[in-house]
Amino acid sequence: MSITENPTEGETSSAAAATAPPVPEKETKSEPMAINVKDSNGNEILFKVRPQTKFEKLFTAYCDRQGQKVGTCRFYFDGSRLLNHESPLDKEMIDGDTIDVFQEQTGGSPAREDASPSPPPPVAMTPGPRATGYLTVYEKTLAHTLDTVTYEHFAACFPTVAQNAPEQLKHLHKQMMERLRVVAKNEFDLITAERAVIHNLNSLEDLISTARRRSARSTDSEHPPEPPHLLPATTIASAHLAPVYAAQQSQLNARLQTVQSQNATLAKTIADQKGEIEALLAQVEGAVGDLDLANGALGGEVDVLAADARQAEAEMIDA
């Protein structure tokens, strides 16, 4: 029995192409965007960055240019602090946006240091227990899902090809399953990186461990902390708005210092001009006094000269 395989293979290829998910196209790099970085004195530096570029590179470039350490500067956009692993795309920034940078205060009194604790240490990017469990669950789920698409189920969709070319169909099934596995894994890794899942889960691990240490250090005599769901709305709102208010307070303090410096300069200029006016007024008063003395000295002589002039005029008339 002669069987023409070309139409069947074409059907198989079309079915496999329809079954396999589309291969994601490689994203093209977007055009660079202009980002202004402004310090508390109003000085701005323009940087050209791509939307996908991590802020860590921008922070490092700014601190290198200013001769400062990266850890001594804090960067804010719209009142919220920017993190190293974030990017302009994550913050929905557009061309021409401005990032505010503030210099952290070093030293000071002990009370000030207690009021402003040092920032927490950086979170490690190595997956912790929760991140490892998260990755493991996905890998097991993906493997279980692909294992349900057995060759028997796949061959039932193409009975003619399964009967006449089983080896080719098995090879196609294996290739399709491997392709699905790779595409799904790549998409999962991409989403995990974009959303900083590992970083956030590690941060959660640090928060939980810190809470456990504080709970272990606490004594029975201490008052237990009030549960968050029992806190008043004003306390919760203040906790969320404190970073925004702190950033705005820093900006207002910087502007106040600038205005005070300008006022001091203007006051000095006015004082200098007032001194010049007083000196000129003293000179004018001295000149007026000299004129008065001259008039007093010439008062008697003027009468004599007037009489002589009248006598001379009368003699000329008589002559």
Summary of the structure (lengths in Angstrom):
residues: 319
radius of gyration: 43.0
end to end distance: 171.2
largest distance: 171.2
contacts: 691
relative contact order: 0.08
helix: 65%
strand: 8%
